């Protein structure tokens, strides 16, 4: 049963930062070194210095990017660049963007949510996570004692009760209204206790599905457990018992999921002709001269179990021949719904069973941009690029309800929530 609360958020001071877009940043996990450099140059107060600071020669236990992140947070608070709100609030966050060829607006709210025990939790993840990002985010949270950005979650709002409230509140003047990389980003404070109570009551009996931020959610649970062990007297309400979370109604017209493509580094000694020969047992294969023609067919005619592939000598469309016997093709105790996911078929059948590719950290890289994936094969030593259709929203819900987890990077909810919109600091920790 989700328990949500308003909080005293830390927000960039619009009197001192005239253009808020200059201090915001994408989530840490989509920031390349080039993007990191550009964000550093954009403003001396850009939130990049908190979420993904640069490593420096000579870094050690007492001087490293995590320590510098804490110093940066302390500095911008001391200089009144980042200010603490005076009244507990929820924060309405709106993003206007183009999705599926049409203008869309996603409206959700940011609040604190009490972390639940792992067993019988109403907060349901749907993706597996990697050890390296968990370790990285753990080091950060232990140093800054804050949530730098909210977890992205979705919930069923069938009668649009919460969505209608948010729509009404969005007619008011926002805290800021800026454009960031083609997306209109707006933030409003919602401090009316009656509105907050109404929203909280609507969430009480709902299950919440994590859309994005699985690593940070796991880290928050571990951080809470560690803090409880560290403090002999556990207070009834402790800051680390809560996490900052963004909630949005489960609505196909407002939520856009994009595919995340794969590139594979090590496939042993397999030559392209051998790869195609092995795949022919399970897939119908058609060759294309270029990516655009192939991907157009994949999106519009391919349907489920259809994958694009680039292996250096051309583009291929792969369509699974036998879709009725997935339980035989994909071994294990997972549900039929899990076995029928495109990402499952790609990882468990195409890569692991047919090509004997190990799905281990570092061997497979993930890209939203197809051109970036192709470039990795052309110039960076990767052997295969594999292109997927997006996971459907209903699949995310079904897998989460079954308590199962999709392969890594199965969903890419667009647009990403920006970091720096509001920060939750664990005062007193």
N, C-alpha and C positions, 0 to 999 in steps of 0.2 A: 504494500500500500504506500504509494509515494507521498512523502511529507515534504511540502515545499514551504519556504519562508522568504520573506523579503530580507534585504540586507543593506548595509552601508557600503555601497560600491565605491571604488576609486576610479575616477574618470579624468581624462585629460581636460585641463582647464582651457576652455575656449577663449578666455580673455588673454591668455598668454600664447596659445597655439591657434593662430588664425585659420590655418588650413589643417584640419584634423587628418585629412588623407595622408599627410606627410609623416605622421607618426604611427600609423597603423601598419599591419603586416599580415601576410597570409599565415596559416598554421605552419609550425616548424617543419612538419614532415613533407611539405611540398616546396621548401625553399632550397634552391640550388646555391652553389657558391657565387654564381653570377648575380642571382636575385639578392643574396645576402649583401654583396658589395653595394648594389644599387640602393638598398634600404639604409645602409650605413651612411651613404652620401646624401640621402634625401633629407635627413634631419639628425641633429645631434641627440635628439630626444626620441628617435624612433624606437619602438618597442622591440625591435630585433635584438637590441643589446640585452634585453631581458630573456627572451625566449630561445635565442640561438646566437649567442655571442661568438666572436672569432677566437679560435685557439691562437696562442702566441708561443714563439720559441722560448723555452725556459720555464714553461708552466709547471707548477708543482702542486702539492696538496694545499698549500696556503695561498697560492696565486694562480688561479685558473678561471675559465670562463664562467663557472658556476659562482665563484666568489665575486667576480666582477658583476655578475647579474644582480646579486644582492646589493652591491654597492651602488649600482645604477638605479635600482628601485628606491633605495634609501635617498639617493640624491634628488631624483625628480619629485619625491614627496616633500623633501626638505625645501626645495626651491618653489614649491607650490605649482609645479608643472602638472602633477597628478594630485587631484584633490579628493578628499573623502567626503561623500555626501552626508548631509546632516539629518536626513530622514530615511528610515528603512523603505526600500522601494523594490519593485520588480522593474525590469528594464525591457521595454518593448523594442525589438530589433527587427527592422525591415530591410529586405534586399529586393530591389527591382532588377530584373535581368531578362534576357531573351533565352527561352528554352523551348525546344521542339518547334522552332520557327515562329514562336509567338511571345509577346510580352507577358511576363509573369511577375507576381509579387509574392514573396514568401514572408509571412509575418509570424513571429514567434516571440516568446518572452524568456528572459534570463532571470533565474532565481537561484537560491540555494536549495539543495535537496539533500535530505538526510540519507547517508550511506546505509544500506541494509546489509544484513548478514548474507553471506554468499549462498547459503542454502535457502530455498523457498523465497528468493528475492523476486520482487515485482519489476525489477530493473533487468532487462534481458539483453545481453550482447548477442551479436550474430557472427562476429569474425574472430579468427585466431590472431594472436599477436606474436611479435618477435621479441627475443630476449634483449637485444642491443638497444632498441628504443625505450624499452621499459627501464633499463638501467640508467639511460641518459636522463629520462624524465624524473626518475627517482632522485638522482643527484640534484636536479634543479629544484624540485619541490622542498627537499630538505634544506637547501640553502636560502631560498627566498620565502619559504613559508607562506605561499600564496597560490591561488589558482590564476594562472595568467590568461586563460581563455576557457570558455565553457565547453562542456561535453555537448554534442549535438544529439538530441533525442527526439523521437516521434511518439505520438500517442493517438488513440482513436477519439475523435471529436465528431461523432456521427451526426449530431444535431447542430454542429457548428456553434455551440454555446461559447466556448473560449474564443474561437476564431472571430465571432461577431463582436465580442468585447474588445478584442485587439483591433479590429477594423475601426470601431468607434474611437478608440484612444489614438489611433494613428492620424486622425483628422486634426489633432492638436499640434502645436508648434514643437518640433523635435529639439533635442539637445544639440544635435548636429545633423547635417544633410550634405553628404559629399559623394563624389564619384571616385571609385577605386577600380581601376582596370576594367572599365566598361560596366560596372555594377553600381547602381545607386544605393548607398549605405546610409541608413537613418537610425537614430536611437532616441527613444523617449523614456522619461521616468514615469512610473506609475506608483504613486504614493498613497492613493486613496485606500484606506483600510477595508472598506466595503468591497471594492473591486478585487483587491488582493484575496480577501476571504472567499469571495465567489469563485475565483479561479482555483484556489487551493481546494475548495470543496469538490469541484468538478474533477480534479486530478486524483482524489482520494481512492477511488475504487478502480483506477485504470492501471493497465500494465504499460510500462514505458520501454520502448525499444531503442537501444543505442544505435544511432546511425553513423556517427563518426566520433573518434576519440577513445577507442577501446584501450589503447595503451595507457592514456592518462587516467581512465577510470580504474583500471587494475592497479596503477601506481597509487591512486588516492585510497583505495582499500588497504593496500599494504602500509601506506603512510599512517593511516588511522590505527591499524593494529600495532605498529611500532610505537606510536605515541602513547597508546594505552599501556604498553609494557613499560615505557620509560617513566610514566607518571604513576606513582604508587596510589595516590588518591585520584580516581577518575571522576571529574565533575559530571554533573547530570547532563549538562550541555557543553560540549567542547567544540571549538572552531574546526578541528580536524574531523569531526563527525559529519561534516557537510561538504558538499562539492558544488561548484557553480555549474549549472546546467541550463542549456537552451532547449525549450520545448516548442514543438510545432505540430499541428494537427496532421494526421495521416491522410493526406489528400493528394491524389495523382495530379490535380490541376495546378498545384503549388510546389510540388516536389519534383525535382529533376535528378535522375540517376544517370551518370555517364559511365562508360566502360573504362576499366583500367587494363591496358595491354601489357603483355609479358615479353621480356627478352631473356633468352637463355644463353648462359656463357659456356657451359661445359656439356657436350653431348657425346663425349668419348671420341672415337675415331670415325664416327658415322659420316659418310659422304652424302651429298644431297640426293643422289640417285637411290642410295640405300634407304634414306629417310622416307622418300616417297614410296618406295617399294613396301616398306614396313607398314606405312599408313594405309596403303591401298586395301589391306585386309579388312579394315574397319570403316574406312571413309571413302565416299565418292570424291574424286579430286578433279578440279578444273583449273587450268592455268590462265592467268591474265597478264597482260603486258604492263599494267601499272596498278598502283594501289587504289586510286579513285574508282576505277571501273569495278575492281574486285569488291571494295567495301560497299559500294552502292548496291550490288547484288546481295551481299551479305546482310545488309540492313533491311532491304525491301523485299527480298525473295527467299532469303535463307531460312528464316525462322530459328527455332531452337536447335541446338547441337550443330551449329554451323560456325566455323572458325576460319579466319584469314591467316595466312602464313607467308612470311618472307624469309628466304634462306640464302639470299645473295644472288641467285640466278633467276629470280622471277617471283611473282605473287601467285599464291594458290588458295583456292576456296575448298575447304574440307567440310563435307557434310556426313554425319554419322549414318551408316547404313541401317544398323539394327537398333532401333529406339525402343523396342518392346522388351528387351531382355537386359536392361541395365543392371539388375540385381546379379546377373551372371557375369557381366563384363566388369563390374566394379564390386570387389569383394568387401566384406566388413559388415558390421552390425548397424550401420547408420540407416536412417529411414529411406524409403523410396523417393521421398521429396528431395532429400539431400543428394541422393545419387542422380537425380534428374536435373540438377543445376548445371548450367553450362560450365561454370568454373570447376565443378567437380569432374565433369567429363574431361575437361582439358587437362587438369592436373593428374587425376587418378588413372585415366585411360590413355589419353594421348601421350602425355609426358612420362608417367611412371611405368605403366604397363607396356606400352608399345616401344617407346624410345629409351626406356631405362634411365631417364633423367631423374636425379635426386632433387627433391624439393627442399633443399636446405638453404639456410640463410646465406646470401651472397652469390648463390648460383643463378638465381632468378631475380631480375630487376623489374620494376613496375613503372609504367609511364601512361599518363593520360593522353599525351600527344602521340599520335601514330607516327608523325614525322620524326619525333625524337627516338622512338623505338626503331625505326628503319635506320636512322643514323648510327645507332649503336652497332647494328650488324654491318653496315657499310664501312665504318671507320674505327670502331672501338673493340674489335675482337670478339664480339658476341656472334653466336652461330645462328640463332633463330629469333624471329619476332613473331608473336602470335597475337591476333586481334580478335577481340570478343565483342558481342552485343552486350548492352547493359543488363544487369540483374534487374528483375522487376520488383516493385515495391511489395507486392503480395508475397513474393518469395522470401524477402527479408523477414517479414512478419511470421510466416509459417515456420521457418527454420528456427527463429528465436523462441517461438512458443514450444517447440519440441525440445528445447534445451541443447540444441546442436549449434555448431559453429561452422561457418563457411571457410573455405581456404582464405589465406591472406589477401587483402586488397580486393575483395569481391565487389565492393560498391564504392562509388565516388559521387557523393551528394554534392550537386552544384547549385549555387556557388558555395565555396567554402566559407565558414564563419571567419571573420577577420579577428586577429588578436590585437588587443589594446582597446577594444570597444569599452570594456569594463573589467576591473580586476577585483578579485576577492582576496583580501589580505587577512591572514590568521593572526589578528592582534592578540597578544598575550601568550603566544606559543614560543 
